[in-house]
């Protein structure tokens, strides 16, 4: 029965001694850049935002500062260095902003469920702020890429 299944699916039963792996394991740098950009933006937005007491928390004022600048700078660097689509480059750093707010909502909601009763509004505000900064950064990065490519002889 095993021989019939192996021949049906064209699977060799034993590996010949002469077969060697043809490819070595290599990490693709593009997903690593996206993951690094997301993590840096998540903590750049989240760390200052998480230290604000709940009673003083107002959006989008709590997000203004170096965190959104880092989101725009990360999108600028990704837009300049990668050949991915522009909307993908803008969405990865922009997704870190609502993710940081979502982490705060989850922790605060665990401690006191009545604190974030308008969480959907909070997430929509942070999505808009993140998309604006990341979109602007990605556009500037792509523009810098085109300008730097056109000046080369």
N, C-alpha and C positions, 0 to 999 in steps of 0.2 A: 504494500500500500504506500509506504514512504517513497519507494522508487517511482511509482506512478505519479504521485504528487510532485516529486522533484522534476520529473521529465515534463509534466504538464506545465509547471510554472517556470521551466527552464532554469532550475537552480542546480548548480553542481553539488554533489554530495560531499566531495572532499576538495580541499583547496590544493591545487598542484603546487609543488615546491618552487617552480619557476615564477609563479605570480608574485609580484611585489607591488606594494601600493604605488600608484602613479602620482598621487597628489599628497602634498604635506598639508597639515592643518594650518590655515592662515586666517587670521581675523580680518574682516573687511573694515577699513577705517571709518567708513561713512556712518554706520549705525553707532559706532563708539563715539563719534563726534556728536551725534544727536543725543545720545544718552548722557554724555558729559555736559552738554549745553543745558539739558533739562535739569540735571542734578544741581548745577551751579545756579541756575535761575530759581529753582525751587527753594534752595537755602538762602539765596540773596533776598528774595521776597519774603520768605517765611520767617527767618530769624528775627528781623526787626518787628514784623507783624505779630509774632507770637508773644513778644514781651509786653505788648500794650495791654493794660488791664481792660476787662470787658466793659466796664462803665465808661471808659474814655474812647471806646472803639467807634469810629465813624468811617464809612467808606464813601468815596475813594480817597479821602484825606489820609487814611492810615497807610495806603500803598504808595503815596507819592514819596519820592526820595531815591536813594541809590538802587533800590531793588528793581524798579521799572527801567532805570538806566542800564542796569546789567542785562535785563531782558532785551532791550534794544541793541545793546552792544553784542550780545551773543547772536542775535539774528543777523546783525551786520557781518560778523565774522563768518557765520555759516553761509550767508548769501555770497560772500566774496570767495570763499574757499571751496564750495561744493557746487556740483552741477545738477542737483536735484531740482524739482519743481519749486517755484517760488512760494506757493501756498503751503507746501510741506515744510519748507524752511521757516516760514512765519508761524506755523501752528505748533511746532515743537517747543520753542521757548515760551510762546504765549500760553500753552497748556500748563506750564509750571505755576502761573499766577493763580488760577482757580484751584489748582491742586494744593497749593499752600494754604489757601483759605479753607478748602474742604477739610484739610487736616485739622485746622483750628476748630471748625464747626463740629467735627467728630469728637475731639477731646472735650470741648466745652459742653457739648450735648450729653456726653457720658457723665460729666460731673453734675450738670444742672440742665435738664431737658428744656426748660423754659427760656433759656438765654437766646438762642438763635432761632426764633420762630419765623423769620423772614429769610431763611437760608437761600431760597431760590433767587431772591432779589440780590442778595450778596454775591452769589455766584455769577449772575448775569452782569453785574457791575464790574466784577473783576475780569470776566472774560472780555468785555469791551475794552478795558484798560490794557490788558495784556495783548490783545490783538492789535490795538492801535500802535503800541510801542514796538512790538515785534514786526508788524507789517511795515512800519516806517524804517526800521533797521534793515529788514530784508531787502526792501527796495533800494536803500542807499548802498547796501553791500553789492547788490547786483549791478548798480550803476557804477560803482568803483571798479568792479571786475571788468565791465565793458570798457571803461576809460583806460584802465591799465593795459588791457589787451590791444587797444587801438594805437597806443603810443609805441609799441615794440616794432622794431624795423623788420 
